[in-house]
Amino acid sequence: MVSAAKEAKATIVEISFHKFSPFGISGVVVIAESHISIHTWPEYGYAAIDIFTCGDVLQPETAADLLIEKFQSKDPSIVELKRGILIRGDAKLPHKPVKEVVEYARTKELQMVP
């Protein structure tokens, strides 16, 4: 997941994973552009992965392709949801970061994890 975020040129903010007993993992890679999360059910040979991004900075397809390859998925299913426009009163708010947010995400406080 971390390598998929890096490959997609995402800005990694936080990484958290939890292992369940006897098996299974849930985790999230929080990125400045949103998040990549996973929930696994190894007993069923199943993993659900969400790649949630906003803006035009990175390409989620790159992360998806890498994860499909790494998990050796025999039957991947990809569903793309476009979140569209948020509306507040008479103002339309595009669901993507404005230039200032992207520039802030690239500052020293939110550097990519090496």
N, C-alpha and C positions, 0 to 999 in steps of 0.2 A: 504494500500500500504506500509506504513512504517512497519507494523507488518509482512508483507510478506517478505520485505527486511531483517528484523531482523531474521526471521525464516530461511531464506536461508543463513544466516551467512554473509550477505553483509556488507561492510563498508560504512555507510551512510555519504555522504559529504554535501549534501544540499537537502532541501525539499521546494517545491513551488507548491501551488495550486491556481487556480482561479475559483470562482463561477460565472456563467453566470446568467443573469436575463432573463426570470423568473426561469430557471432551467438549469442544466448541469454543469459539472465540467471538467476542464482540469488540469492535474498536472503531476509533475515529481519528482521522488526521484532519485537524482543523487547519484550513488554509485561509489566507487573507481574502481569497476569492470565494470562500464558503467552506465546504468540507467534503471528505471522502470517508464513507463509513462501510463497515462490514459486519455481518452476523452470519455465523456458520453453523451448520448442522451436519457434522461429519458422518453421523450414523445414517443419514439419508443421501450423502454425497452432494450436499447442497450448500451454496453460499449466496447470500443476497448482498449486493454491493450497490451503494448509492454514490454517484459522483455529481455533486451539486455545485455548480459554478455560476458566476455572474460576470457579465462584462465580456469583452473581446480579448482579454489578455492571454488566456490559455485555451487549449483545445481538449475537452474531456475525452474525445475519441482516442487520443494518444494514451491516456491513462487506461481507458477501457481495453484497448488492444493489448497493452502490456499485462494487465491483470488476467485477461483471457488466456494469454500465452503462459504466464507463470502458474496459474491454477490448472493448466492443461484441460480446460473446459471442453467437453465433447459436444455440448448442446447449449451454447450461450444464448441468452435471451436479452435483448437490449430494448428498453422502452425510453423514448425521449419525451420529456415533459417540458413544454415551454411555459414558463410561469407568467409571461406576458407583462401587462401594465398594472401597476398599483395606482388606484385613484384616491385622491384626497381632496374633497370639495370640488372645486373647478379645476384643480391642477392635476395633471397626469405626471406620475413619477415613474420613469423607466426603471425596470428592475435590473439595473446594471450599475456598477460603480461609476461615479463621475471621475474625471481626470484627477482631482485632488485626492480622492480616496486611494486610487491606484498609486499615485506618487507617495502618499503616506505609507502604504503597505511596503514600499520598496526602501524605506528608511532603515537605519540601523536597528531600531527596536523590533522590526519584523523581518529579519534576514532569513534567507533560506537555510535550512538545516544542512550542514555539509555531509 
